[in-house]
Amino acid sequence: MAAAVQQTPRSQRHDIFASVFPPKNHTTPTPVATPNIGTLASPGATFGGFNTSSNPADGAVKLSQAWSTTTRYLALKTSASHPAKSLEQARDVRDALHYLLGSRDTRAQLHDWYLHEVGAHFRGLVAAELSFWQQPITLQEARQVLSNTVQIIQRAQDLCLRPLDDTLHAANDVLLAFAAEIKQGIHVLVLHCLPHQRLQKTLASYLFQTMKRSLQQGSNPERCTKAGRCYCQLGLDLSALHELHDVGLGGTVGQRAFAHAVHRILEGPAVERPCFQVSWTGKDTVIPSLRLWINEQFVPAVQRAVATLSGDPSTRLPHQQFVSAAVSSFGRRRVEGLFNYVSMWPDSRGGVLDVREYLISTNSSDKAHLCSSFTEQIQRRLLHAGASTTEILSIYVSVINVFKLLDSRGVLLEKVAIPIRNYLRGREDTVTVIAASFLAEIDKDGEIHGQEPDKVCPDITLAIASSAVDAEDDRLLNWDDMNWVPDPIDAGPNYKASKSDDIVAYVLGLFDPDDFIKALAGVFGDHLLHTHNTDLIKETRLVELLKSRLDATKLQQAEVMLKDMRDSNHLNRRVNPRRGRTGTKYDLQAALPEDGITMISLWEIFEGRMDKAEFMPNLRAVGKERNGLWFANRRKLPADDEPPSSAGSHDIDFNAKVISSYFWPAAHELEFRVPTGVKTMMKTYEESFASISGQRTLAWKRALGTTDIALYFDDGRVIEEKGLEEWKASIIDAFALDRQGEADAPPVDYNDKEGLTIDELMDGLNLEEGYLVSGIQFWIGKQALYEKSKGRWAVLEHLDMAHSLIHEPPEPAEDPAVNLELAALKENAATYQNFIEGMLRNQGGKQIEGVMGITFMLGMVMTDFAYGDDEVRWLLEEMEARGVVTKNGELWTVV
């Protein structure tokens, strides 16, 4: 007996109890417990059974029965198991539901009751299961959290709708409509159970990551590049979106989250893919390809997703708005890198055209954003002490080219060029660099000849080279020019269509014309004094160009300078002391400068010394032509044309340039004793000049004199110097032993066994001590002199003569000036290190040595920096110890 007793589970006992004693909310109505059996017939009537005539109370009884049956059936169970319903019970429920749903009032009451029942269930059970939404959701958890949420809500929704689904095998429109209303009410309860902002952000992050992942996995840049259009597809899990819609998360909150995700995908991943990179090879815009991809791939995929999420298959999206949003986002990305495109112009033409297409399709606010963004970029990356003046001018020229392409009217250019102009006006060497760039020689490859790279801007030189007035007129009349475009309809009669003219105008507009002409005079005069070309074609063209742009009356000084050079060339041909000596191949070879000379200029030098029939064959034998200039061919001449040995050859080719002292910049006065041969030539030139020039007299400016010399040594070495200052030549001439053909006594009595001292050279040459020390150091560096004994210098005829001096260890410096320099370096170390850090941060890694190295940039920008590579290395090592910079090979970079 005891073994037969079993413990009845609590839930099972509850179900059994409920079947006998139903809950108080669903007690059996009175008509069922005590049915209406009618009334007995009156005693006076014939016995006819019970009176079953109609009773008005029957309707209320039937309503009460239907309500009790339906609510009993629809009541939600909180337990895990649910009692099975019989077919007979289902028929009763079906009839009761039809009865209640047939009336508007009872249908509304049933709707409200059931939603209240569902709400109690959600508050009691579902809300507890969704409590994890009360905590912040990380990006990594978003997918799993949404999946769990959908499962919980789907389970609760099935529980609430299953009683109605049991009746749908005999479904009609009334039941379907009622079920849809209940489902909609459930969705409202779902949204009330979840925090809206957190739900929307989590859903937006999940959708964004899904779209981003699909673009990365489905991207095929090689195929798109070959086809010239993008075929990458945007993949979305439509089944997941359908589940979100089914549980009520695809309504307003879901669609708003999807809109945020689409916005984020258009702001970045959709337009940053390799398919839409800058066209470096084709140099064309990629925006048309972007528009095509948005219309054919992106919008259809988004439209399908929105239709699934909202449950409305007829959803249609505005394609043009998506295209505009994509182009706007793409254009802003290009604007952020506009400084890079300016720096790499013209190779970056494709990126600039992308920006132009972006500006065409936007409004004025985007143009203002472009100007402010680019101004910030140049302030941060260009306008600082670490950038050289030539670099800033080169960027300025590129800015002109780029912004004229972006806006032909020049409105944008005027806005962005203001900070560059103001900064260039504040630099002391800007005018000097511009003037030197106007006069520099440049070949077809864009290489500068005869100038230091940090003193000349090649872009300005190219603009000047293409700005000749006659060449411009020819270009405008060239009927075969396929790049010709008509002038704007509102252009004036003086309109210039040349891009180079625009650049020249903007460069000249940097300064006041008077200041520019004053600075140009010094550079122009120095150029004329050192040029070997006698035709002066380039110089004349420059003056004419400036006269067309500036006040012609203010360029009178430059015109007088040109006239002096032409007159000097004419005088040299007439009064040159060597005009009677016949020229040879060697003379032609020696007359060819390193930076080249035109054939006309060279012929003017040898016109009186060589027949025209012999000139060209001799020139071809010793020279070679490149780009219209002749350069010396250094191959050995035949034996019969070899120049005479140095022992008996002291010929001097003498040329003078007579300048008008009033119109030329003042030159430094320097008096010293010139070599005897040069002095004789000068005296002969003076006599010839006096005979043909009337009352004009010559005053020699020895500080401006230059010479080309060749030094021959006993060990076979030959040292050649072109354009050497005359005072340096006088110093080395004082050490000459062989002075054949010189009638006058030498300036100094040189003895190779004893050498010469500074005092002896000062007395003999009448030259200041500073120049002597600098000149001796120069020739020691050229291995022409060496210190024979302390304070005495001699000619280094053989390199091994200074062998013992090379191996002697240097004595420690006891000069107090050295200690003062080290103390000054340590005192200003913080300033120098801050400059170095900013330069490396803005321009990238740099070496210590070389052109554009750290030492070079410090010396160029900071005028008080007079140290070398060792001191800069010490500064960098101090910074490395603090973790500011690091060394990668030979490059120093910011950590």
Secondary structure, DSSP 4 states (H G I P E B T S, - for coil): -GGG--PPPHHHHHHHHHHHS--GGGPPPHHHHS----BPPPTTS-----B----THHHHHHHHHHHHHHHHHHPPP-SS------HHHHHHHHHHHHHHHTSHHHHHHHHHHHHHHHHHHIIIIIHHHTGGGGS---TTTHHHHHHHHHHHHHHHHHHHHHHHHTTGGG--HHHHHHHHHHHHHHHHHHHHHS-HHHHHHHHHHHHHHHHHHHHHHS--HHHHHHHTS--------HHHHHHHHHTT-SSHHHHHHHHHHHHHHHHTTTTSSGGGS--TTT----HHHHHHHIIIIIHHHHHHHHHHHHT-TT----HHHHHHHHHHHHHHHHHHTHHHHHHTTTTTHHHHHHHHHHHHTS-HHHHHHHHHHHHHHHHHHTSSTTS-HHHHHHHHHHHHHHHHHH-TTSHHHHHHHHHHHHHHHT-TTHHHHHHHHHH-EE-TTS-EESS-GGG--HHHHHHHHT--HHHHHHHHT-TT-TT--PPPTT--TT----HHHHHHHHHHTTS-HHHHHHHHHHHHHHHHHH---SS-HHHHHHHHHHHHHS-GGGGHHHHHHHHHHHHHHHHHHHH-TTTTSPP-HHHHHHH--TT-B-HHHHHHHHTTTS-HHHHHHHHHHHEEEETTEEEE--SPPPGGGPPPPTTT------------TTTSPPPPP---PPPHHHHHHHHHHHHHHHHHSTT------GGG-EEEEEEE-TTS-EEEEEEEEHHHHHHHHTT----TT--SPPSS---TTT-B-HHHHHHHH---HHHHHHHHHHHHHTTSEEEEETTEEEE-SSGGGGHHHHHSPPPPP--HHHHHHHHHHHHTHHHHHHHHHHHHHHH--B-SSSTTSHHHHHHHH-TT----HHHHHHHHHHHHHTTSEEEETTEEEE-
